[in-house]
């Protein structure tokens, strides 16, 4: 299997038309005609992960987050004065590692919706974008908890499932049955969660004033951290690569390192 064939299969499963207009998905660097020796799957396309892929015998790095949204001015060795994607691109090209990313097109998939809901013990009903049309792909998930609980207990469940130390807005005893879920940044999806009748939204990150406003209006908010909220997508990438024809023995998962820590949990979050 060559790189172009893998990219074609992945984009058939997660169409470019499902991605945001500003997004950068698909092949960013590499030779489309290269024979695939192995595929390393990771959340981020960093210089470190390029080397991890090489060490694992892979010449393709398949990621959720694209290596860049806007291309850097130059591709060159690591330099604190330049964005890290500059060095990641330089190393990928130098080492012969192709980088393919599936970002907001994967976010909109039914698979993402199901995976996030399952982790919280919930049954997905629809996306947050198309509440009345559950068959459509769309960002976020609206789901019903199999075992309704209060905000404290749901937070503990989310902390365990996502390996996070969440920040929470809302009363600890706030009852939760209908949950909205959105990997990454909340943006204005809190409004959609309220409109859909959600009791709580589980997401990666949100601005202070946005979170305060939503909480005062009765929506519980669990902030997992952007990376923690999307780490489960790496498993989707792995499964998709294998389904596309990559030998399972040559599909490798790169675990996302602890990039941040809290005083209560320390550096081994």
DAJO-V907141 format. One record per helix or strand of 3 or more residues. SS is the DSSP state (alpha for helix, beta for strand). FROM is the first residue (numbers start at 1). TO is the last residue. Records with the same first field share a line. If there is no record, write none. Layout:
SS->FROM-TO + FROM-TO
This chain:
alpha->3-13 + 16-18 + 47-55 + 84-95 + 104-107 + 110-119 + 151-162 + 189-195 + 208-216 + 226-230 + 233-244 + 248-250
beta->26-29 + 39-42 + 60-63 + 98-101 + 122-126 + 141-150 + 167-169 + 175-185 + 200-205 + 220-223 + 251-253
